[in-house]
Amino acid sequence: MEFLGFAVTLIVVAIIFFKPAWERLAFGLFVTMWLVELVMFVAHSSSVLPNMNL
């Protein structure tokens, strides 16, 4: 899943570099990906969902 985070970050940088007017889209993508990775980390490290391999 980290690869997906890196890929989305690369896309965000490309959007900001080539289409600065779309910075709201880039920020939305960045925040969404950050939240997805945060949820996956919490789900993986918590005892609420044991034995969950992501």
mmCIF entry with sequence, helices, sheets and N, C-alpha, C, O atoms, coordinates in Angstrom:
data_MODEL
# 
_entry.id   MODEL 
# 
_entity.id                         1 
_entity.type                       polymer 
_entity.pdbx_number_of_molecules   1 
# 
_entity_poly.entity_id                      1 
_entity_poly.type                           'polypeptide(L)' 
_entity_poly.nstd_linkage                   no 
_entity_poly.nstd_monomer                   no 
_entity_poly.pdbx_seq_one_letter_code       MEFLGFAVTLIVVAIIFFKPAWERLAFGLFVTMWLVELVMFVAHSSSVLPNMNL 
_entity_poly.pdbx_seq_one_letter_code_can   MEFLGFAVTLIVVAIIFFKPAWERLAFGLFVTMWLVELVMFVAHSSSVLPNMNL 
_entity_poly.pdbx_strand_id                 A 
# 
loop_
_entity_poly_seq.entity_id 
_entity_poly_seq.num 
_entity_poly_seq.mon_id 
_entity_poly_seq.hetero 
1 1  MET n 
1 2  GLU n 
1 3  PHE n 
1 4  LEU n 
1 5  GLY n 
1 6  PHE n 
1 7  ALA n 
1 8  VAL n 
1 9  THR n 
1 10 LEU n 
1 11 ILE n 
1 12 VAL n 
1 13 VAL n 
1 14 ALA n 
1 15 ILE n 
1 16 ILE n 
1 17 PHE n 
1 18 PHE n 
1 19 LYS n 
1 20 PRO n 
1 21 ALA n 
1 22 TRP n 
1 23 GLU n 
1 24 ARG n 
1 25 LEU n 
1 26 ALA n 
1 27 PHE n 
1 28 GLY n 
1 29 LEU n 
1 30 PHE n 
1 31 VAL n 
1 32 THR n 
1 33 MET n 
1 34 TRP n 
1 35 LEU n 
1 36 VAL n 
1 37 GLU n 
1 38 LEU n 
1 39 VAL n 
1 40 MET n 
1 41 PHE n 
1 42 VAL n 
1 43 ALA n 
1 44 HIS n 
1 45 SER n 
1 46 SER n 
1 47 SER n 
1 48 VAL n 
1 49 LEU n 
1 50 PRO n 
1 51 ASN n 
1 52 MET n 
1 53 ASN n 
1 54 LEU n 
# 
_struct_asym.id          A 
_struct_asym.entity_id   1 
# 
loop_
_struct_conf.conf_type_id 
_struct_conf.id 
_struct_conf.pdbx_PDB_helix_id 
_struct_conf.beg_label_comp_id 
_struct_conf.beg_label_asym_id 
_struct_conf.beg_label_seq_id 
_struct_conf.pdbx_beg_PDB_ins_code 
_struct_conf.end_label_comp_id 
_struct_conf.end_label_asym_id 
_struct_conf.end_label_seq_id 
_struct_conf.pdbx_end_PDB_ins_code 
_struct_conf.beg_auth_comp_id 
_struct_conf.beg_auth_asym_id 
_struct_conf.beg_auth_seq_id 
_struct_conf.end_auth_comp_id 
_struct_conf.end_auth_asym_id 
_struct_conf.end_auth_seq_id 
_struct_conf.pdbx_PDB_helix_class 
_struct_conf.details 
_struct_conf.pdbx_PDB_helix_length 
HELX_P HELX_P1 AA1 GLU A 2  ? PHE A 18 ? GLU A 2  PHE A 18 1 ? 17 
HELX_P HELX_P2 AA2 PRO A 20 ? TRP A 22 ? PRO A 20 TRP A 22 5 ? 3  
HELX_P HELX_P3 AA3 GLU A 23 ? SER A 45 ? GLU A 23 SER A 45 1 ? 23 
# 
_struct_conf_type.id          HELX_P 
_struct_conf_type.criteria    ? 
_struct_conf_type.reference   ? 
# 
loop_
_atom_site.group_PDB 
_atom_site.id 
_atom_site.type_symbol 
_atom_site.label_atom_id 
_atom_site.label_alt_id 
_atom_site.label_comp_id 
_atom_site.label_asym_id 
_atom_site.label_entity_id 
_atom_site.label_seq_id 
_atom_site.pdbx_PDB_ins_code 
_atom_site.Cartn_x 
_atom_site.Cartn_y 
_atom_site.Cartn_z 
_atom_site.occupancy 
_atom_site.B_iso_or_equiv 
_atom_site.pdbx_formal_charge 
_atom_site.auth_seq_id 
_atom_site.auth_comp_id 
_atom_site.auth_asym_id 
_atom_site.auth_atom_id 
_atom_site.pdbx_PDB_model_num 
ATOM 1   N N  . MET A 1 1  ? 0.821   -1.188  0.000   1.00 0.00 ? 1  MET A N  1 
ATOM 2   C CA . MET A 1 1  ? 0.000   0.000   0.000   1.00 0.00 ? 1  MET A CA 1 
ATOM 3   C C  . MET A 1 1  ? 0.864   1.251   0.000   1.00 0.00 ? 1  MET A C  1 
ATOM 4   O O  . MET A 1 1  ? 0.428   2.313   -0.444  1.00 0.00 ? 1  MET A O  1 
ATOM 5   N N  . GLU A 1 2  ? 2.074   1.127   0.492   1.00 0.00 ? 2  GLU A N  1 
ATOM 6   C CA . GLU A 1 2  ? 2.955   2.292   0.465   1.00 0.00 ? 2  GLU A CA 1 
ATOM 7   C C  . GLU A 1 2  ? 3.262   2.721   -0.966  1.00 0.00 ? 2  GLU A C  1 
ATOM 8   O O  . GLU A 1 2  ? 3.426   3.908   -1.245  1.00 0.00 ? 2  GLU A O  1 
ATOM 9   N N  . PHE A 1 3  ? 3.337   1.751   -1.864  1.00 0.00 ? 3  PHE A N  1 
ATOM 10  C CA . PHE A 1 3  ? 3.586   2.101   -3.263  1.00 0.00 ? 3  PHE A CA 1 
ATOM 11  C C  . PHE A 1 3  ? 2.463   2.962   -3.814  1.00 0.00 ? 3  PHE A C  1 
ATOM 12  O O  . PHE A 1 3  ? 2.710   3.907   -4.563  1.00 0.00 ? 3  PHE A O  1 
ATOM 13  N N  . LEU A 1 4  ? 1.229   2.636   -3.444  1.00 0.00 ? 4  LEU A N  1 
ATOM 14  C CA . LEU A 1 4  ? 0.098   3.447   -3.887  1.00 0.00 ? 4  LEU A CA 1 
ATOM 15  C C  . LEU A 1 4  ? 0.208   4.862   -3.331  1.00 0.00 ? 4  LEU A C  1 
ATOM 16  O O  . LEU A 1 4  ? -0.103  5.830   -4.024  1.00 0.00 ? 4  LEU A O  1 
ATOM 17  N N  . GLY A 1 5  ? 0.646   4.982   -2.091  1.00 0.00 ? 5  GLY A N  1 
ATOM 18  C CA . GLY A 1 5  ? 0.855   6.313   -1.503  1.00 0.00 ? 5  GLY A CA 1 
ATOM 19  C C  . GLY A 1 5  ? 1.918   7.095   -2.251  1.00 0.00 ? 5  GLY A C  1 
ATOM 20  O O  . GLY A 1 5  ? 1.746   8.285   -2.515  1.00 0.00 ? 5  GLY A O  1 
ATOM 21  N N  . PHE A 1 6  ? 3.022   6.432   -2.596  1.00 0.00 ? 6  PHE A N  1 
ATOM 22  C CA . PHE A 1 6  ? 4.074   7.104   -3.357  1.00 0.00 ? 6  PHE A CA 1 
ATOM 23  C C  . PHE A 1 6  ? 3.590   7.494   -4.756  1.00 0.00 ? 6  PHE A C  1 
ATOM 24  O O  . PHE A 1 6  ? 3.925   8.567   -5.257  1.00 0.00 ? 6  PHE A O  1 
ATOM 25  N N  . ALA A 1 7  ? 2.811   6.628   -5.375  1.00 0.00 ? 7  ALA A N  1 
ATOM 26  C CA . ALA A 1 7  ? 2.287   6.917   -6.716  1.00 0.00 ? 7  ALA A CA 1 
ATOM 27  C C  . ALA A 1 7  ? 1.337   8.111   -6.678  1.00 0.00 ? 7  ALA A C  1 
ATOM 28  O O  . ALA A 1 7  ? 1.398   8.981   -7.546  1.00 0.00 ? 7  ALA A O  1 
ATOM 29  N N  . VAL A 1 8  ? 0.461   8.155   -5.678  1.00 0.00 ? 8  VAL A N  1 
ATOM 30  C CA . VAL A 1 8  ? -0.466  9.285   -5.567  1.00 0.00 ? 8  VAL A CA 1 
ATOM 31  C C  . VAL A 1 8  ? 0.302   10.566  -5.271  1.00 0.00 ? 8  VAL A C  1 
ATOM 32  O O  . VAL A 1 8  ? -0.048  11.627  -5.786  1.00 0.00 ? 8  VAL A O  1 
ATOM 33  N N  . THR A 1 9  ? 1.343   10.483  -4.448  1.00 0.00 ? 9  THR A N  1 
ATOM 34  C CA . THR A 1 9  ? 2.168   11.664  -4.173  1.00 0.00 ? 9  THR A CA 1 
ATOM 35  C C  . THR A 1 9  ? 2.845   12.158  -5.440  1.00 0.00 ? 9  THR A C  1 
ATOM 36  O O  . THR A 1 9  ? 2.931   13.366  -5.660  1.00 0.00 ? 9  THR A O  1 
ATOM 37  N N  . LEU A 1 10 ? 3.327   11.252  -6.275  1.00 0.00 ? 10 LEU A N  1 
ATOM 38  C CA . LEU A 1 10 ? 3.929   11.640  -7.549  1.00 0.00 ? 10 LEU A CA 1 
ATOM 39  C C  . LEU A 1 10 ? 2.894   12.305  -8.459  1.00 0.00 ? 10 LEU A C  1 
ATOM 40  O O  . LEU A 1 10 ? 3.199   13.290  -9.133  1.00 0.00 ? 10 LEU A O  1 
ATOM 41  N N  . ILE A 1 11 ? 1.683   11.771  -8.478  1.00 0.00 ? 11 ILE A N  1 
ATOM 42  C CA . ILE A 1 11 ? 0.614   12.372  -9.271  1.00 0.00 ? 11 ILE A CA 1 
ATOM 43  C C  . ILE A 1 11 ? 0.281   13.766  -8.758  1.00 0.00 ? 11 ILE A C  1 
ATOM 44  O O  . ILE A 1 11 ? 0.061   14.686  -9.546  1.00 0.00 ? 11 ILE A O  1 
ATOM 45  N N  . VAL A 1 12 ? 0.243   13.923  -7.434  1.00 0.00 ? 12 VAL A N  1 
ATOM 46  C CA . VAL A 1 12 ? -0.038  15.228  -6.835  1.00 0.00 ? 12 VAL A CA 1 
ATOM 47  C C  . VAL A 1 12 ? 1.036   16.236  -7.223  1.00 0.00 ? 12 VAL A C  1 
ATOM 48  O O  . VAL A 1 12 ? 0.722   17.374  -7.573  1.00 0.00 ? 12 VAL A O  1 
ATOM 49  N N  . VAL A 1 13 ? 2.285   15.835  -7.164  1.00 0.00 ? 13 VAL A N  1 
ATOM 50  C CA . VAL A 1 13 ? 3.375   16.738  -7.549  1.00 0.00 ? 13 VAL A CA 1 
ATOM 51  C C  . VAL A 1 13 ? 3.274   17.102  -9.024  1.00 0.00 ? 13 VAL A C  1 
ATOM 52  O O  . VAL A 1 13 ? 3.498   18.253  -9.397  1.00 0.00 ? 13 VAL A O  1 
ATOM 53  N N  . ALA A 1 14 ? 2.940   16.129  -9.861  1.00 0.00 ? 14 ALA A N  1 
ATOM 54  C CA . ALA A 1 14 ? 2.785   16.409  -11.289 1.00 0.00 ? 14 ALA A CA 1 
ATOM 55  C C  . ALA A 1 14 ? 1.629   17.371  -11.544 1.00 0.00 ? 14 ALA A C  1 
ATOM 56  O O  . ALA A 1 14 ? 1.743   18.268  -12.380 1.00 0.00 ? 14 ALA A O  1 
ATOM 57  N N  . ILE A 1 15 ? 0.521   17.193  -10.831 1.00 0.00 ? 15 ILE A N  1 
ATOM 58  C CA . ILE A 1 15 ? -0.614  18.109  -10.997 1.00 0.00 ? 15 ILE A CA 1 
ATOM 59  C C  . ILE A 1 15 ? -0.218  19.519  -10.597 1.00 0.00 ? 15 ILE A C  1 
ATOM 60  O O  . ILE A 1 15 ? -0.527  20.478  -11.304 1.00 0.00 ? 15 ILE A O  1 
ATOM 61  N N  . ILE A 1 16 ? 0.467   19.652  -9.463  1.00 0.00 ? 16 ILE A N  1 
ATOM 62  C CA . ILE A 1 16 ? 0.863   20.983  -9.003  1.00 0.00 ? 16 ILE A CA 1 
ATOM 63  C C  . ILE A 1 16 ? 1.869   21.608  -9.963  1.00 0.00 ? 16 ILE A C  1 
ATOM 64  O O  . ILE A 1 16 ? 1.836   22.816  -10.197 1.00 0.00 ? 16 ILE A O  1 
ATOM 65  N N  . PHE A 1 17 ? 2.759   20.797  -10.515 1.00 0.00 ? 17 PHE A N  1 
ATOM 66  C CA . PHE A 1 17 ? 3.784   21.330  -11.413 1.00 0.00 ? 17 PHE A CA 1 
ATOM 67  C C  . PHE A 1 17 ? 3.203   21.731  -12.773 1.00 0.00 ? 17 PHE A C  1 
ATOM 68  O O  . PHE A 1 17 ? 3.526   22.799  -13.293 1.00 0.00 ? 17 PHE A O  1 
ATOM 69  N N  . PHE A 1 18 ? 2.347   20.876  -13.352 1.00 0.00 ? 18 PHE A N  1 
ATOM 70  C CA . PHE A 1 18 ? 1.847   21.134  -14.696 1.00 0.00 ? 18 PHE A CA 1 
ATOM 71  C C  . PHE A 1 18 ? 0.532   21.896  -14.741 1.00 0.00 ? 18 PHE A C  1 
ATOM 72  O O  . PHE A 1 18 ? 0.291   22.642  -15.690 1.00 0.00 ? 18 PHE A O  1 
ATOM 73  N N  . LYS A 1 19 ? -0.322  21.728  -13.742 1.00 0.00 ? 19 LYS A N  1 
ATOM 74  C CA . LYS A 1 19 ? -1.630  22.396  -13.720 1.00 0.00 ? 19 LYS A CA 1 
ATOM 75  C C  . LYS A 1 19 ? -1.837  23.058  -12.351 1.00 0.00 ? 19 LYS A C  1 
ATOM 76  O O  . LYS A 1 19 ? -2.586  22.534  -11.527 1.00 0.00 ? 19 LYS A O  1 
ATOM 77  N N  . PRO A 1 20 ? -1.192  24.190  -12.097 1.00 0.00 ? 20 PRO A N  1 
ATOM 78  C CA . PRO A 1 20 ? -1.308  24.826  -10.778 1.00 0.00 ? 20 PRO A CA 1 
ATOM 79  C C  . PRO A 1 20 ? -2.743  25.227  -10.419 1.00 0.00 ? 20 PRO A C  1 
ATOM 80  O O  . PRO A 1 20 ? -3.059  25.377  -9.239  1.00 0.00 ? 20 PRO A O  1 
ATOM 81  N N  . ALA A 1 21 ? -3.601  25.399  -11.404 1.00 0.00 ? 21 ALA A N  1 
ATOM 82  C CA . ALA A 1 21 ? -4.990  25.772  -11.113 1.00 0.00 ? 21 ALA A CA 1 
ATOM 83  C C  . ALA A 1 21 ? -5.752  24.620  -10.459 1.00 0.00 ? 21 ALA A C  1 
ATOM 84  O O  . ALA A 1 21 ? -6.799  24.844  -9.851  1.00 0.00 ? 21 ALA A O  1 
ATOM 85  N N  . TRP A 1 22 ? -5.253  23.414  -10.571 1.00 0.00 ? 22 TRP A N  1 
ATOM 86  C CA . TRP A 1 22 ? -5.922  22.243  -10.009 1.00 0.00 ? 22 TRP A CA 1 
ATOM 87  C C  . TRP A 1 22 ? -5.373  21.893  -8.625  1.00 0.00 ? 22 TRP A C  1 
ATOM 88  O O  . TRP A 1 22 ? -5.409  20.727  -8.231  1.00 0.00 ? 22 TRP A O  1 
ATOM 89  N N  . GLU A 1 23 ? -4.873  22.863  -7.894  1.00 0.00 ? 23 GLU A N  1 
ATOM 90  C CA . GLU A 1 23 ? -4.253  22.556  -6.610  1.00 0.00 ? 23 GLU A CA 1 
ATOM 91  C C  . GLU A 1 23 ? -5.251  22.008  -5.593  1.00 0.00 ? 23 GLU A C  1 
ATOM 92  O O  . GLU A 1 23 ? -4.869  21.254  -4.699  1.00 0.00 ? 23 GLU A O  1 
ATOM 93  N N  . ARG A 1 24 ? -6.532  22.381  -5.722  1.00 0.00 ? 24 ARG A N  1 
ATOM 94  C CA . ARG A 1 24 ? -7.537  21.826  -4.800  1.00 0.00 ? 24 ARG A CA 1 
ATOM 95  C C  . ARG A 1 24 ? -7.704  20.328  -5.027  1.00 0.00 ? 24 ARG A C  1 
ATOM 96  O O  . ARG A 1 24 ? -7.841  19.566  -4.070  1.00 0.00 ? 24 ARG A O  1 
ATOM 97  N N  . LEU A 1 25 ? -7.694  19.905  -6.284  1.00 0.00 ? 25 LEU A N  1 
ATOM 98  C CA . LEU A 1 25 ? -7.758  18.471  -6.593  1.00 0.00 ? 25 LEU A CA 1 
ATOM 99  C C  . LEU A 1 25 ? -6.533  17.755  -6.027  1.00 0.00 ? 25 LEU A C  1 
ATOM 100 O O  . LEU A 1 25 ? -6.653  16.688  -5.425  1.00 0.00 ? 25 LEU A O  1 
ATOM 101 N N  . ALA A 1 26 ? -5.360  18.347  -6.222  1.00 0.00 ? 26 ALA A N  1 
ATOM 102 C CA . ALA A 1 26 ? -4.129  17.736  -5.722  1.00 0.00 ? 26 ALA A CA 1 
ATOM 103 C C  . ALA A 1 26 ? -4.163  17.621  -4.201  1.00 0.00 ? 26 ALA A C  1 
ATOM 104 O O  . ALA A 1 26 ? -3.778  16.589  -3.650  1.00 0.00 ? 26 ALA A O  1 
ATOM 105 N N  . PHE A 1 27 ? -4.612  18.656  -3.528  1.00 0.00 ? 27 PHE A N  1 
ATOM 106 C CA . PHE A 1 27 ? -4.688  18.611  -2.071  1.00 0.00 ? 27 PHE A CA 1 
ATOM 107 C C  . PHE A 1 27 ? -5.705  17.572  -1.613  1.00 0.00 ? 27 PHE A C  1 
ATOM 108 O O  . PHE A 1 27 ? -5.463  16.857  -0.640  1.00 0.00 ? 27 PHE A O  1 
ATOM 109 N N  . GLY A 1 28 ? -6.832  17.483  -2.299  1.00 0.00 ? 28 GLY A N  1 
ATOM 110 C CA . GLY A 1 28 ? -7.837  16.480  -1.962  1.00 0.00 ? 28 GLY A CA 1 
ATOM 111 C C  . GLY A 1 28 ? -7.310  15.067  -2.122  1.00 0.00 ? 28 GLY A C  1 
ATOM 112 O O  . GLY A 1 28 ? -7.548  14.214  -1.267  1.00 0.00 ? 28 GLY A O  1 
ATOM 113 N N  . LEU A 1 29 ? -6.592  14.812  -3.213  1.00 0.00 ? 29 LEU A N  1 
ATOM 114 C CA . LEU A 1 29 ? -5.985  13.496  -3.416  1.00 0.00 ? 29 LEU A CA 1 
ATOM 115 C C  . LEU A 1 29 ? -4.978  13.169  -2.320  1.00 0.00 ? 29 LEU A C  1 
ATOM 116 O O  . LEU A 1 29 ? -4.942  12.053  -1.803  1.00 0.00 ? 29 LEU A O  1 
ATOM 117 N N  . PHE A 1 30 ? -4.165  14.159  -1.976  1.00 0.00 ? 30 PHE A N  1 
ATOM 118 C CA . PHE A 1 30 ? -3.139  13.953  -0.960  1.00 0.00 ? 30 PHE A CA 1 
ATOM 119 C C  . PHE A 1 30 ? -3.757  13.640  0.403   1.00 0.00 ? 30 PHE A C  1 
ATOM 120 O O  . PHE A 1 30 ? -3.326  12.710  1.085   1.00 0.00 ? 30 PHE A O  1 
ATOM 121 N N  . VAL A 1 31 ? -4.749  14.405  0.789   1.00 0.00 ? 31 VAL A N  1 
ATOM 122 C CA . VAL A 1 31 ? -5.397  14.191  2.088   1.00 0.00 ? 31 VAL A CA 1 
ATOM 123 C C  . VAL A 1 31 ? -6.142  12.855  2.098   1.00 0.00 ? 31 VAL A C  1 
ATOM 124 O O  . VAL A 1 31 ? -6.090  12.127  3.089   1.00 0.00 ? 31 VAL A O  1 
ATOM 125 N N  . THR A 1 32 ? -6.827  12.530  1.012   1.00 0.00 ? 32 THR A N  1 
ATOM 126 C CA . THR A 1 32 ? -7.545  11.258  0.936   1.00 0.00 ? 32 THR A CA 1 
ATOM 127 C C  . THR A 1 32 ? -6.588  10.080  1.061   1.00 0.00 ? 32 THR A C  1 
ATOM 128 O O  . THR A 1 32 ? -6.865  9.134   1.798   1.00 0.00 ? 32 THR A O  1 
ATOM 129 N N  . MET A 1 33 ? -5.472  10.127  0.354   1.00 0.00 ? 33 MET A N  1 
ATOM 130 C CA . MET A 1 33 ? -4.507  9.037   0.436   1.00 0.00 ? 33 MET A CA 1 
ATOM 131 C C  . MET A 1 33 ? -3.902  8.941   1.826   1.00 0.00 ? 33 MET A C  1 
ATOM 132 O O  . MET A 1 33 ? -3.669  7.842   2.329   1.00 0.00 ? 33 MET A O  1 
ATOM 133 N N  . TRP A 1 34 ? -3.647  10.081  2.446   1.00 0.00 ? 34 TRP A N  1 
ATOM 134 C CA . TRP A 1 34 ? -3.097  10.091  3.794   1.00 0.00 ? 34 TRP A CA 1 
ATOM 135 C C  . TRP A 1 34 ? -4.082  9.442   4.770   1.00 0.00 ? 34 TRP A C  1 
ATOM 136 O O  . TRP A 1 34 ? -3.678  8.664   5.634   1.00 0.00 ? 34 TRP A O  1 
ATOM 137 N N  . LEU A 1 35 ? -5.363  9.759   4.635   1.00 0.00 ? 35 LEU A N  1 
ATOM 138 C CA . LEU A 1 35 ? -6.380  9.178   5.513   1.00 0.00 ? 35 LEU A CA 1 
ATOM 139 C C  . LEU A 1 35 ? -6.533  7.671   5.288   1.00 0.00 ? 35 LEU A C  1 
ATOM 140 O O  . LEU A 1 35 ? -6.713  6.915   6.243   1.00 0.00 ? 35 LEU A O  1 
ATOM 141 N N  . VAL A 1 36 ? -6.463  7.237   4.032   1.00 0.00 ? 36 VAL A N  1 
ATOM 142 C CA . VAL A 1 36 ? -6.551  5.806   3.730   1.00 0.00 ? 36 VAL A CA 1 
ATOM 143 C C  . VAL A 1 36 ? -5.386  5.064   4.386   1.00 0.00 ? 36 VAL A C  1 
ATOM 144 O O  . VAL A 1 36 ? -5.580  4.006   4.985   1.00 0.00 ? 36 VAL A O  1 
ATOM 145 N N  . GLU A 1 37 ? -4.183  5.615   4.273   1.00 0.00 ? 37 GLU A N  1 
ATOM 146 C CA . GLU A 1 37 ? -3.034  4.959   4.888   1.00 0.00 ? 37 GLU A CA 1 
ATOM 147 C C  . GLU A 1 37 ? -3.119  4.997   6.407   1.00 0.00 ? 37 GLU A C  1 
ATOM 148 O O  . GLU A 1 37 ? -2.696  4.048   7.067   1.00 0.00 ? 37 GLU A O  1 
ATOM 149 N N  . LEU A 1 38 ? -3.656  6.069   6.973   1.00 0.00 ? 38 LEU A N  1 
ATOM 150 C CA . LEU A 1 38 ? -3.833  6.141   8.425   1.00 0.00 ? 38 LEU A CA 1 
ATOM 151 C C  . LEU A 1 38 ? -4.818  5.087   8.906   1.00 0.00 ? 38 LEU A C  1 
ATOM 152 O O  . LEU A 1 38 ? -4.565  4.417   9.907   1.00 0.00 ? 38 LEU A O  1 
ATOM 153 N N  . VAL A 1 39 ? -5.937  4.931   8.208   1.00 0.00 ? 39 VAL A N  1 
ATOM 154 C CA . VAL A 1 39 ? -6.928  3.916   8.577   1.00 0.00 ? 39 VAL A CA 1 
ATOM 155 C C  . VAL A 1 39 ? -6.326  2.523   8.463   1.00 0.00 ? 39 VAL A C  1 
ATOM 156 O O  . VAL A 1 39 ? -6.566  1.676   9.323   1.00 0.00 ? 39 VAL A O  1 
ATOM 157 N N  . MET A 1 40 ? -5.556  2.275   7.427   1.00 0.00 ? 40 MET A N  1 
ATOM 158 C CA . MET A 1 40 ? -4.936  0.966   7.268   1.00 0.00 ? 40 MET A CA 1 
ATOM 159 C C  . MET A 1 40 ? -3.924  0.690   8.369   1.00 0.00 ? 40 MET A C  1 
ATOM 160 O O  . MET A 1 40 ? -3.823  -0.439  8.848   1.00 0.00 ? 40 MET A O  1 
ATOM 161 N N  . PHE A 1 41 ? -3.174  1.710   8.775   1.00 0.00 ? 41 PHE A N  1 
ATOM 162 C CA . PHE A 1 41 ? -2.209  1.531   9.863   1.00 0.00 ? 41 PHE A CA 1 
ATOM 163 C C  . PHE A 1 41 ? -2.915  1.229   11.172  1.00 0.00 ? 41 PHE A C  1 
ATOM 164 O O  . PHE A 1 41 ? -2.502  0.330   11.905  1.00 0.00 ? 41 PHE A O  1 
ATOM 165 N N  . VAL A 1 42 ? -3.969  1.962   11.475  1.00 0.00 ? 42 VAL A N  1 
ATOM 166 C CA . VAL A 1 42 ? -4.708  1.736   12.714  1.00 0.00 ? 42 VAL A CA 1 
ATOM 167 C C  . VAL A 1 42 ? -5.364  0.365   12.692  1.00 0.00 ? 42 VAL A C  1 
ATOM 168 O O  . VAL A 1 42 ? -5.348  -0.339  13.701  1.00 0.00 ? 42 VAL A O  1 
ATOM 169 N N  . ALA A 1 43 ? -5.939  -0.026  11.567  1.00 0.00 ? 43 ALA A N  1 
ATOM 170 C CA . ALA A 1 43 ? -6.573  -1.338  11.463  1.00 0.00 ? 43 ALA A CA 1 
ATOM 171 C C  . ALA A 1 43 ? -5.547  -2.454  11.624  1.00 0.00 ? 43 ALA A C  1 
ATOM 172 O O  . ALA A 1 43 ? -5.850  -3.507  12.184  1.00 0.00 ? 43 ALA A O  1 
ATOM 173 N N  . HIS A 1 44 ? -4.348  -2.224  11.137  1.00 0.00 ? 44 HIS A N  1 
ATOM 174 C CA . HIS A 1 44 ? -3.309  -3.251  11.205  1.00 0.00 ? 44 HIS A CA 1 
ATOM 175 C C  . HIS A 1 44 ? -2.704  -3.358  12.600  1.00 0.00 ? 44 HIS A C  1 
ATOM 176 O O  . HIS A 1 44 ? -2.382  -4.457  13.051  1.00 0.00 ? 44 HIS A O  1 
ATOM 177 N N  . SER A 1 45 ? -2.546  -2.231  13.287  1.00 0.00 ? 45 SER A N  1 
ATOM 178 C CA . SER A 1 45 ? -1.841  -2.243  14.570  1.00 0.00 ? 45 SER A CA 1 
ATOM 179 C C  . SER A 1 45 ? -2.773  -2.320  15.778  1.00 0.00 ? 45 SER A C  1 
ATOM 180 O O  . SER A 1 45 ? -2.289  -2.464  16.901  1.00 0.00 ? 45 SER A O  1 
ATOM 181 N N  . SER A 1 46 ? -4.062  -2.232  15.592  1.00 0.00 ? 46 SER A N  1 
ATOM 182 C CA . SER A 1 46 ? -4.969  -2.281  16.735  1.00 0.00 ? 46 SER A CA 1 
ATOM 183 C C  . SER A 1 46 ? -5.352  -3.724  17.055  1.00 0.00 ? 46 SER A C  1 
ATOM 184 O O  . SER A 1 46 ? -5.152  -4.635  16.252  1.00 0.00 ? 46 SER A O  1 
ATOM 185 N N  . SER A 1 47 ? -5.899  -3.899  18.231  1.00 0.00 ? 47 SER A N  1 
ATOM 186 C CA . SER A 1 47 ? -6.345  -5.235  18.618  1.00 0.00 ? 47 SER A CA 1 
ATOM 187 C C  . SER A 1 47 ? -7.829  -5.438  18.314  1.00 0.00 ? 47 SER A C  1 
ATOM 188 O O  . SER A 1 47 ? -8.386  -6.492  18.620  1.00 0.00 ? 47 SER A O  1 
ATOM 189 N N  . VAL A 1 48 ? -8.464  -4.442  17.718  1.00 0.00 ? 48 VAL A N  1 
ATOM 190 C CA . VAL A 1 48 ? -9.875  -4.568  17.365  1.00 0.00 ? 48 VAL A CA 1 
ATOM 191 C C  . VAL A 1 48 ? -10.043 -5.573  16.224  1.00 0.00 ? 48 VAL A C  1 
ATOM 192 O O  . VAL A 1 48 ? -10.975 -6.377  16.221  1.00 0.00 ? 48 VAL A O  1 
ATOM 193 N N  . LEU A 1 49 ? -9.132  -5.513  15.264  1.00 0.00 ? 49 LEU A N  1 
ATOM 194 C CA . LEU A 1 49 ? -9.173  -6.433  14.126  1.00 0.00 ? 49 LEU A CA 1 
ATOM 195 C C  . LEU A 1 49 ? -7.898  -7.285  14.128  1.00 0.00 ? 49 LEU A C  1 
ATOM 196 O O  . LEU A 1 49 ? -6.978  -7.008  13.359  1.00 0.00 ? 49 LEU A O  1 
ATOM 197 N N  . PRO A 1 50 ? -7.829  -8.303  14.967  1.00 0.00 ? 50 PRO A N  1 
ATOM 198 C CA . PRO A 1 50 ? -6.586  -9.096  15.033  1.00 0.00 ? 50 PRO A CA 1 
ATOM 199 C C  . PRO A 1 50 ? -6.392  -9.957  13.797  1.00 0.00 ? 50 PRO A C  1 
ATOM 200 O O  . PRO A 1 50 ? -7.349  -10.294 13.100  1.00 0.00 ? 50 PRO A O  1 
ATOM 201 N N  . ASN A 1 51 ? -5.174  -10.297 13.543  1.00 0.00 ? 51 ASN A N  1 
ATOM 202 C CA . ASN A 1 51 ? -4.775  -11.185 12.440  1.00 0.00 ? 51 ASN A CA 1 
ATOM 203 C C  . ASN A 1 51 ? -5.208  -10.647 11.080  1.00 0.00 ? 51 ASN A C  1 
ATOM 204 O O  . ASN A 1 51 ? -5.621  -11.413 10.209  1.00 0.00 ? 51 ASN A O  1 
ATOM 205 N N  . MET A 1 52 ? -5.116  -9.362  10.903  1.00 0.00 ? 52 MET A N  1 
ATOM 206 C CA . MET A 1 52 ? -5.487  -8.757  9.630   1.00 0.00 ? 52 MET A CA 1 
ATOM 207 C C  . MET A 1 52 ? -4.225  -8.404  8.874   1.00 0.00 ? 52 MET A C  1 
ATOM 208 O O  . MET A 1 52 ? -3.467  -7.531  9.296   1.00 0.00 ? 52 MET A O  1 
ATOM 209 N N  . ASN A 1 53 ? -3.997  -9.068  7.769   1.00 0.00 ? 53 ASN A N  1 
ATOM 210 C CA . ASN A 1 53 ? -2.807  -8.808  6.961   1.00 0.00 ? 53 ASN A CA 1 
ATOM 211 C C  . ASN A 1 53 ? -3.176  -7.907  5.798   1.00 0.00 ? 53 ASN A C  1 
ATOM 212 O O  . ASN A 1 53 ? -4.046  -8.231  4.990   1.00 0.00 ? 53 ASN A O  1 
ATOM 213 N N  . LEU A 1 54 ? -2.500  -6.770  5.728   1.00 0.00 ? 54 LEU A N  1 
ATOM 214 C CA . LEU A 1 54 ? -2.773  -5.823  4.634   1.00 0.00 ? 54 LEU A CA 1 
ATOM 215 C C  . LEU A 1 54 ? -1.606  -5.808  3.692   1.00 0.00 ? 54 LEU A C  1 
ATOM 216 O O  . LEU A 1 54 ? -1.622  -5.081  2.699   1.00 0.00 ? 54 LEU A O  1 
# 
